[in-house]
Amino acid sequence: MNLPKFLMGDNTDCPDDIFVIHTEFPRFLINLVDDEIEWLEDFAGEDQQELEVQVATLIEESSEFYDREMKRYESE
């Protein structure tokens, strides 16, 4: 199966939250309401350094994905 880089997540237990799931390394879930991240990876020393460099970009890409998806829903 070929997964997309980002997926939207929804849960009725958290109706005010907006979740985006990043499916590539480093895998994570982000709540766009407060930018809280839950990592799905365990990181070693070198991975931790790489992650710190990538975090800001990944958060921005997650937000852009969500905005793009919302525009598509609105146009349908």
C-alpha positions as CSV (number, residue, x, y, z in Angstrom):
1,M,0.0,0.0,0.0
2,N,1.3,3.5,-0.9
3,L,0.3,5.8,2.0
4,P,0.1,9.6,1.4
5,K,2.6,11.7,3.3
6,F,-0.2,13.3,5.4
7,L,-3.6,12.1,6.7
8,M,-6.2,14.0,8.6
9,G,-7.5,12.5,11.8
10,D,-10.8,13.1,13.6
11,N,-12.2,11.9,16.9
12,T,-15.5,12.8,18.4
13,D,-13.9,12.6,21.9
14,C,-11.9,15.6,20.9
15,P,-14.3,17.7,18.8
16,D,-12.3,20.9,18.9
17,D,-9.0,19.3,17.9
18,I,-7.5,19.1,14.4
19,F,-5.2,16.2,13.9
20,V,-2.8,15.6,11.0
21,I,-0.8,12.4,10.8
22,H,2.6,12.4,9.2
23,T,3.2,8.8,7.8
24,E,6.9,9.1,6.8
25,F,10.0,9.2,9.0
26,P,9.8,10.7,11.5
27,R,6.2,9.6,12.0
28,F,4.0,11.8,14.3
29,L,0.6,13.2,15.0
30,I,0.2,16.9,15.4
31,N,-2.8,18.7,16.9
32,L,-2.9,21.9,14.8
33,V,-4.9,23.7,17.5
34,D,-2.0,23.9,19.9
35,D,0.9,22.4,17.8
36,E,1.3,19.5,20.3
37,I,3.2,16.6,18.7
38,E,3.0,13.0,19.6
39,W,6.0,11.1,18.1
40,L,5.5,7.6,16.8
41,E,9.3,6.9,16.7
42,D,12.0,6.3,19.2
43,F,15.0,8.5,18.6
44,A,18.7,7.9,19.0
45,G,21.3,10.7,19.3
46,E,21.9,11.3,15.6
47,D,18.2,11.0,14.8
48,Q,17.4,13.5,17.6
49,Q,19.7,16.1,15.9
50,E,18.1,15.5,12.5
51,L,14.6,15.8,14.0
52,E,15.4,19.1,15.6
53,V,16.3,20.5,12.2
54,Q,13.1,19.1,10.6
55,V,10.5,20.0,13.2
56,A,9.7,23.5,12.0
57,T,9.4,22.4,8.4
58,L,7.2,19.4,9.3
59,I,4.8,21.6,11.3
60,E,4.6,24.1,8.4
61,E,3.9,21.3,5.9
62,S,1.2,19.8,8.2
63,S,-0.5,23.2,8.3
64,E,-0.3,23.7,4.6
65,F,-1.7,20.2,4.0
66,Y,-4.7,20.9,6.3
67,D,-5.4,24.3,4.6
68,R,-5.2,22.7,1.2
69,E,-7.6,19.9,2.2
70,M,-10.1,22.4,3.7
71,K,-10.1,24.4,0.5
72,R,-10.8,21.3,-1.5
73,Y,-13.8,20.4,0.8
74,E,-15.1,23.9,0.5
75,S,-15.0,23.8,-3.3
76,E,-17.0,20.5,-3.5
